[in-house]
């Protein structure tokens, strides 16, 4: 997945601009983002503080690491079962 040009802190500050009364189209134009991107960010980061966003990133990273470990274990188990079944 492509890394965003904006950090979580920047995204939250952009969302706050709109919450403070600036029109969405103007916020998007100012920061060079599409309305779809803005609303995707709003659904993911809406109502969050910067510390919440950092914690979310840490949890997503940990979750992906654990999923990889689980996939490797399942693959190892399948290989062992295949080896035992052939003997």
N, CA, C and O atoms as a GROMACS GRO file, in nm:
protein
  348
    1UNK      N    1   0.083  -0.117   0.000
    1UNK     CA    2   0.000   0.000   0.000
    1UNK      C    3   0.088   0.124   0.000
    1UNK      O    4   0.193   0.126   0.065
    2UNK      N    5   0.047   0.226  -0.072
    2UNK     CA    6   0.122   0.349  -0.085
    2UNK      C    7   0.114   0.431   0.043
    2UNK      O    8   0.008   0.443   0.104
    3UNK      N    9   0.228   0.488   0.082
    3UNK     CA   10   0.232   0.571   0.202
    3UNK      C   11   0.171   0.707   0.172
    3UNK      O   12   0.194   0.764   0.065
    4UNK      N   13   0.094   0.758   0.265
    4UNK     CA   14   0.026   0.886   0.248
    4UNK      C   15   0.124   1.002   0.254
    4UNK      O   16   0.227   0.994   0.321
    5UNK      N   17   0.092   1.109   0.184
    5UNK     CA   18   0.173   1.230   0.191
    5UNK      C   19   0.155   1.300   0.325
    5UNK      O   20   0.239   1.380   0.366
    6UNK      N   21   0.046   1.269   0.393
    6UNK     CA   22   0.010   1.337   0.516
    6UNK      C   23   0.024   1.243   0.635
    6UNK      O   24  -0.010   1.125   0.627
    7UNK      N   25   0.073   1.296   0.745
    7UNK     CA   26   0.081   1.218   0.869
    7UNK      C   27  -0.055   1.223   0.938
    7UNK      O   28  -0.144   1.298   0.898
    8UNK      N   29  -0.070   1.142   1.040
    8UNK     CA   30  -0.196   1.142   1.115
    8UNK      C   31  -0.224   1.278   1.176
    8UNK      O   32  -0.339   1.323   1.179
    9UNK      N   33  -0.120   1.345   1.224
    9UNK     CA   34  -0.136   1.477   1.284
    9UNK      C   35  -0.189   1.577   1.182
    9UNK      O   36  -0.277   1.657   1.213
   10UNK      N   37  -0.134   1.571   1.060
   10UNK     CA   38  -0.178   1.662   0.955
   10UNK      C   39  -0.322   1.633   0.913
   10UNK      O   40  -0.401   1.724   0.890
   11UNK      N   41  -0.355   1.505   0.904
   11UNK     CA   42  -0.491   1.467   0.865
   11UNK      C   43  -0.591   1.518   0.968
   11UNK      O   44  -0.695   1.573   0.931
   12UNK      N   45  -0.560   1.501   1.094
   12UNK     CA   46  -0.651   1.546   1.199
   12UNK      C   47  -0.664   1.698   1.198
   12UNK      O   48  -0.773   1.750   1.221
   13UNK      N   49  -0.555   1.769   1.171
   13UNK     CA   50  -0.566   1.915   1.164
   13UNK      C   51  -0.650   1.959   1.044
   13UNK      O   52  -0.723   2.057   1.053
   14UNK      N   53  -0.640   1.887   0.932
   14UNK     CA   54  -0.723   1.918   0.815
   14UNK      C   55  -0.871   1.895   0.848
   14UNK      O   56  -0.956   1.976   0.811
   15UNK      N   57  -0.900   1.785   0.917
   15UNK     CA   58  -1.039   1.758   0.954
   15UNK      C   59  -1.092   1.863   1.051
   15UNK      O   60  -1.208   1.902   1.045
   16UNK      N   61  -1.006   1.909   1.140
   16UNK     CA   62  -1.047   2.013   1.236
   16UNK      C   63  -1.081   2.144   1.166
   16UNK      O   64  -1.172   2.216   1.209
   17UNK      N   65  -1.008   2.177   1.057
   17UNK     CA   66  -1.039   2.298   0.981
   17UNK      C   67  -1.184   2.295   0.933
   17UNK      O   68  -1.255   2.394   0.944
   18UNK      N   69  -1.225   2.181   0.882
   18UNK     CA   70  -1.362   2.168   0.832
   18UNK      C   71  -1.461   2.173   0.948
   18UNK      O   72  -1.569   2.231   0.933
   19UNK      N   73  -1.427   2.115   1.061
   19UNK     CA   74  -1.516   2.116   1.178
   19UNK      C   75  -1.535   2.257   1.231
   19UNK      O   76  -1.638   2.288   1.291
   20UNK      N   77  -1.436   2.343   1.211
   20UNK     CA   78  -1.444   2.480   1.262
   20UNK      C   79  -1.525   2.571   1.170
   20UNK      O   80  -1.539   2.690   1.199
   21UNK      N   81  -1.579   2.518   1.062
   21UNK     CA   82  -1.670   2.596   0.980
   21UNK      C   83  -1.625   2.624   0.839
   21UNK      O   84  -1.701   2.682   0.761
   22UNK      N   85  -1.504   2.586   0.803
   22UNK     CA   86  -1.458   2.606   0.666
   22UNK      C   87  -1.531   2.508   0.574
   22UNK      O   88  -1.550   2.392   0.612
   23UNK      N   89  -1.572   2.551   0.456
   23UNK     CA   90  -1.639   2.458   0.363
   23UNK      C   91  -1.546   2.345   0.320
   23UNK      O   92  -1.425   2.365   0.303
   24UNK      N   93  -1.602   2.228   0.304
   24UNK     CA   94  -1.524   2.110   0.269
   24UNK      C   95  -1.449   2.129   0.138
   24UNK      O   96  -1.332   2.091   0.127
   25UNK      N   97  -1.514   2.188   0.039
   25UNK     CA   98  -1.450   2.208  -0.091
   25UNK      C   99  -1.327   2.298  -0.078
   25UNK      O  100  -1.225   2.274  -0.143
   26UNK      N  101  -1.336   2.401   0.006
   26UNK     CA  102  -1.224   2.491   0.025
   26UNK      C  103  -1.107   2.422   0.096
   26UNK      O  104  -0.991   2.443   0.061
   27UNK      N  105  -1.138   2.340   0.196
   27UNK     CA  106  -1.034   2.266   0.268
   27UNK      C  107  -0.964   2.170   0.172
   27UNK      O  108  -0.841   2.159   0.174
   28UNK      N  109  -1.041   2.102   0.089
   28UNK     CA  110  -0.982   2.007  -0.007
   28UNK      C  111  -0.893   2.080  -0.107
   28UNK      O  112  -0.783   2.033  -0.138
   29UNK      N  113  -0.940   2.192  -0.158
   29UNK     CA  114  -0.864   2.268  -0.255
   29UNK      C  115  -0.735   2.322  -0.194
   29UNK      O  116  -0.629   2.320  -0.257
   30UNK      N  117  -0.743   2.371  -0.071
   30UNK     CA  118  -0.627   2.427  -0.003
   30UNK      C  119  -0.516   2.324   0.015
   30UNK      O  120  -0.398   2.354  -0.003
   31UNK      N  121  -0.554   2.202   0.050
   31UNK     CA  122  -0.455   2.099   0.081
   31UNK      C  123  -0.427   2.006  -0.036
   31UNK      O  124  -0.343   1.916  -0.024
   32UNK      N  125  -0.496   2.025  -0.146
   32UNK     CA  126  -0.470   1.945  -0.265
   32UNK      C  127  -0.515   1.801  -0.254
   32UNK      O  128  -0.446   1.710  -0.299
   33UNK      N  129  -0.631   1.779  -0.192
   33UNK     CA  130  -0.686   1.644  -0.179
   33UNK      C  131  -0.824   1.640  -0.244
   33UNK      O  132  -0.887   1.744  -0.263
   34UNK      N  133  -0.869   1.521  -0.276
   34UNK     CA  134  -1.003   1.508  -0.333
   34UNK      C  135  -1.106   1.498  -0.220
   34UNK      O  136  -1.073   1.472  -0.104
   35UNK      N  137  -1.231   1.521  -0.257
   35UNK     CA  138  -1.339   1.510  -0.158
   35UNK      C  139  -1.350   1.366  -0.108
   35UNK      O  140  -1.380   1.344   0.009
   36UNK      N  141  -1.326   1.269  -0.197
   36UNK     CA  142  -1.332   1.128  -0.155
   36UNK      C  143  -1.228   1.099  -0.048
   36UNK      O  144  -1.256   1.030   0.050
   37UNK      N  145  -1.107   1.151  -0.068
   37UNK     CA  146  -1.002   1.133   0.032
   37UNK      C  147  -1.042   1.196   0.164
   37UNK      O  148  -1.025   1.136   0.270
   38UNK      N  149  -1.096   1.316   0.157
   38UNK     CA  150  -1.137   1.385   0.279
   38UNK      C  151  -1.240   1.303   0.356
   38UNK      O  152  -1.226   1.284   0.477
   39UNK      N  153  -1.342   1.254   0.287
   39UNK     CA  154  -1.447   1.179   0.356
   39UNK      C  155  -1.398   1.042   0.404
   39UNK      O  156  -1.446   0.991   0.505
   40UNK      N  157  -1.302   0.983   0.332
   40UNK     CA  158  -1.243   0.857   0.380
   40UNK      C  159  -1.166   0.883   0.509
   40UNK      O  160  -1.176   0.805   0.604
   41UNK      N  161  -1.089   0.993   0.512
   41UNK     CA  162  -1.018   1.031   0.635
   41UNK      C  163  -1.116   1.060   0.747
   41UNK      O  164  -1.093   1.023   0.862
   42UNK      N  165  -1.225   1.128   0.713
   42UNK     CA  166  -1.323   1.164   0.816
   42UNK      C  167  -1.386   1.040   0.877
   42UNK      O  168  -1.411   1.035   0.997
   43UNK      N  169  -1.411   0.938   0.794
   43UNK     CA  170  -1.470   0.815   0.849
   43UNK      C  171  -1.369   0.739   0.936
   43UNK      O  172  -1.407   0.672   1.031
   44UNK      N  173  -1.241   0.751   0.902
   44UNK     CA  174  -1.140   0.677   0.979
   44UNK      C  175  -1.092   0.755   1.102
   44UNK      O  176  -1.080   0.698   1.210
   45UNK      N  177  -1.066   0.886   1.085
   45UNK     CA  178  -1.006   0.965   1.191
   45UNK      C  179  -1.101   1.066   1.256
   45UNK      O  180  -1.059   1.139   1.345
   46UNK      N  181  -1.226   1.071   1.214
   46UNK     CA  182  -1.319   1.170   1.266
   46UNK      C  183  -1.338   1.157   1.416
   46UNK      O  184  -1.364   1.048   1.467
   47UNK      N  185  -1.323   1.268   1.487
   47UNK     CA  186  -1.341   1.270   1.632
   47UNK      C  187  -1.222   1.221   1.712
   47UNK      O  188  -1.230   1.209   1.834
   48UNK      N  189  -1.111   1.192   1.645
   48UNK     CA  190  -0.992   1.141   1.715
   48UNK      C  191  -0.899   1.254   1.753
   48UNK      O  192  -0.896   1.360   1.691
   49UNK      N  193  -0.824   1.228   1.857
   49UNK     CA  194  -0.712   1.314   1.893
   49UNK      C  195  -0.586   1.254   1.830
   49UNK      O  196  -0.589   1.142   1.779
   50UNK      N  197  -0.477   1.328   1.833
   50UNK     CA  198  -0.352   1.281   1.773
   50UNK      C  199  -0.304   1.154   1.842
   50UNK      O  200  -0.258   1.061   1.776
   51UNK      N  201  -0.316   1.149   1.974
   51UNK     CA  202  -0.271   1.030   2.047
   51UNK      C  203  -0.354   0.908   2.010
   51UNK      O  204  -0.303   0.796   2.003
   52UNK      N  205  -0.484   0.929   1.986
   52UNK     CA  206  -0.570   0.818   1.944
   52UNK      C  207  -0.527   0.764   1.808
   52UNK      O  208  -0.526   0.643   1.785
   53UNK      N  209  -0.491   0.855   1.718
   53UNK     CA  210  -0.448   0.815   1.584
   53UNK      C  211  -0.317   0.736   1.590
   53UNK      O  212  -0.299   0.638   1.518
   54UNK      N  213  -0.226   0.779   1.676
   54UNK     CA  214  -0.100   0.706   1.691
   54UNK      C  215  -0.126   0.566   1.745
   54UNK      O  216  -0.066   0.469   1.698
   55UNK      N  217  -0.214   0.556   1.842
   55UNK     CA  218  -0.248   0.425   1.900
   55UNK      C  219  -0.314   0.336   1.795
   55UNK      O  220  -0.288   0.216   1.790
   56UNK      N  221  -0.401   0.395   1.712
   56UNK     CA  222  -0.464   0.319   1.605
   56UNK      C  223  -0.360   0.263   1.510
   56UNK      O  224  -0.368   0.147   1.470
   57UNK      N  225  -0.261   0.345   1.472
   57UNK     CA  226  -0.154   0.300   1.383
   57UNK      C  227  -0.076   0.185   1.446
   57UNK      O  228  -0.045   0.087   1.378
   58UNK      N  229  -0.045   0.196   1.576
   58UNK     CA  230   0.028   0.090   1.643
   58UNK      C  231  -0.053  -0.040   1.644
   58UNK      O  232   0.002  -0.148   1.620
   59UNK      N  233  -0.183  -0.029   1.670
   59UNK     CA  234  -0.267  -0.148   1.674
   59UNK      C  235  -0.278  -0.212   1.534
   59UNK      O  236  -0.279  -0.334   1.522
   60UNK      N  237  -0.288  -0.129   1.431
   60UNK     CA  238  -0.294  -0.183   1.294
   60UNK      C  239  -0.165  -0.255   1.259
   60UNK      O  240  -0.168  -0.361   1.197
   61UNK      N  241  -0.051  -0.198   1.297
   61UNK     CA  242   0.078  -0.262   1.270
   61UNK      C  243   0.090  -0.395   1.344
   61UNK      O  244   0.134  -0.495   1.288
   62UNK      N  245   0.050  -0.394   1.471
   62UNK     CA  246   0.056  -0.517   1.550
   62UNK      C  247  -0.038  -0.623   1.493
   62UNK      O  248  -0.003  -0.741   1.488
   63UNK      N  249  -0.156  -0.581   1.451
   63UNK     CA  250  -0.252  -0.674   1.394
   63UNK      C  251  -0.199  -0.738   1.267
   63UNK      O  252  -0.214  -0.859   1.248
   64UNK      N  253  -0.137  -0.660   1.180
   64UNK     CA  254  -0.083  -0.717   1.056
   64UNK      C  255   0.033  -0.812   1.086
   64UNK      O  256   0.047  -0.915   1.020
   65UNK      N  257   0.114  -0.779   1.185
   65UNK     CA  258   0.225  -0.868   1.223
   65UNK      C  259   0.171  -1.000   1.276
   65UNK      O  260   0.223  -1.106   1.241
   66UNK      N  261   0.067  -0.995   1.360
   66UNK     CA  262   0.009  -1.117   1.415
   66UNK      C  263  -0.059  -1.201   1.306
   66UNK      O  264  -0.055  -1.324   1.312
   67UNK      N  265  -0.120  -1.136   1.209
   67UNK     CA  266  -0.181  -1.210   1.097
   67UNK      C  267  -0.076  -1.284   1.017
   67UNK      O  268  -0.098  -1.398   0.974
   68UNK      N  269   0.040  -1.220   0.995
   68UNK     CA  270   0.148  -1.287   0.923
   68UNK      C  271   0.198  -1.409   1.001
   68UNK      O  272   0.221  -1.515   0.944
   69UNK      N  273   0.214  -1.392   1.133
   69UNK     CA  274   0.260  -1.504   1.216
   69UNK      C  275   0.161  -1.620   1.210
   69UNK      O  276   0.200  -1.736   1.201
   70UNK      N  277   0.032  -1.588   1.216
   70UNK     CA  278  -0.070  -1.692   1.211
   70UNK      C  279  -0.066  -1.764   1.076
   70UNK      O  280  -0.078  -1.887   1.072
   71UNK      N  281  -0.051  -1.690   0.968
   71UNK     CA  282  -0.045  -1.752   0.836
   71UNK      C  283   0.076  -1.845   0.825
   71UNK      O  284   0.066  -1.953   0.767
   72UNK      N  285   0.189  -1.804   0.880
   72UNK     CA  286   0.308  -1.889   0.878
   72UNK      C  287   0.286  -2.016   0.959
   72UNK      O  288   0.329  -2.123   0.918
   73UNK      N  289   0.220  -2.005   1.073
   73UNK     CA  290   0.193  -2.123   1.156
   73UNK      C  291   0.099  -2.219   1.085
   73UNK      O  292   0.120  -2.340   1.088
   74UNK      N  293  -0.004  -2.167   1.021
   74UNK     CA  294  -0.098  -2.252   0.948
   74UNK      C  295  -0.025  -2.324   0.834
   74UNK      O  296  -0.048  -2.442   0.811
   75UNK      N  297   0.063  -2.252   0.764
   75UNK     CA  298   0.140  -2.313   0.657
   75UNK      C  299   0.232  -2.423   0.710
   75UNK      O  300   0.243  -2.530   0.650
   76UNK      N  301   0.299  -2.396   0.823
   76UNK     CA  302   0.384  -2.497   0.884
   76UNK      C  303   0.304  -2.621   0.924
   76UNK      O  304   0.347  -2.734   0.899
   77UNK      N  305   0.187  -2.601   0.984
   77UNK     CA  306   0.102  -2.714   1.024
   77UNK      C  307   0.059  -2.796   0.903
   77UNK      O  308   0.058  -2.919   0.907
   78UNK      N  309   0.023  -2.728   0.796
   78UNK     CA  310  -0.020  -2.797   0.674
   78UNK      C  311   0.095  -2.879   0.616
   78UNK      O  312   0.075  -2.992   0.573
   79UNK      N  313   0.215  -2.822   0.614
   79UNK     CA  314   0.330  -2.894   0.562
   79UNK      C  315   0.359  -3.018   0.648
   79UNK      O  316   0.388  -3.124   0.594
   80UNK      N  317   0.352  -3.004   0.780
   80UNK     CA  318   0.378  -3.118   0.868
   80UNK      C  319   0.275  -3.228   0.849
   80UNK      O  320   0.308  -3.346   0.848
   81UNK      N  321   0.148  -3.189   0.834
   81UNK     CA  322   0.044  -3.288   0.811
   81UNK      C  323   0.065  -3.360   0.678
   81UNK      O  324   0.043  -3.481   0.669
   82UNK      N  325   0.107  -3.287   0.578
   82UNK     CA  326   0.133  -3.350   0.448
   82UNK      C  327   0.250  -3.449   0.459
   82UNK      O  328   0.244  -3.558   0.402
   83UNK      N  329   0.354  -3.411   0.531
   83UNK     CA  330   0.469  -3.499   0.547
   83UNK      C  331   0.431  -3.625   0.624
   83UNK      O  332   0.473  -3.735   0.589
   84UNK      N  333   0.352  -3.609   0.730
   84UNK     CA  334   0.311  -3.724   0.810
   84UNK      C  335   0.214  -3.813   0.730
   84UNK      O  336   0.215  -3.935   0.747
   85UNK      N  337   0.134  -3.756   0.649
   85UNK     CA  338   0.039  -3.832   0.570
   85UNK      C  339   0.107  -3.916   0.462
   85UNK      O  340   0.058  -4.023   0.428
   86UNK      N  341   0.219  -3.868   0.408
   86UNK     CA  342   0.290  -3.942   0.304
   86UNK      C  343   0.367  -4.061   0.360
   86UNK      O  344   0.384  -4.161   0.291
   87UNK      N  345   0.412  -4.050   0.481
   87UNK     CA  346   0.489  -4.159   0.542
   87UNK      C  347   0.396  -4.264   0.583
   87UNK      O  348   0.439  -4.366   0.637
   0.00000   0.00000   0.00000
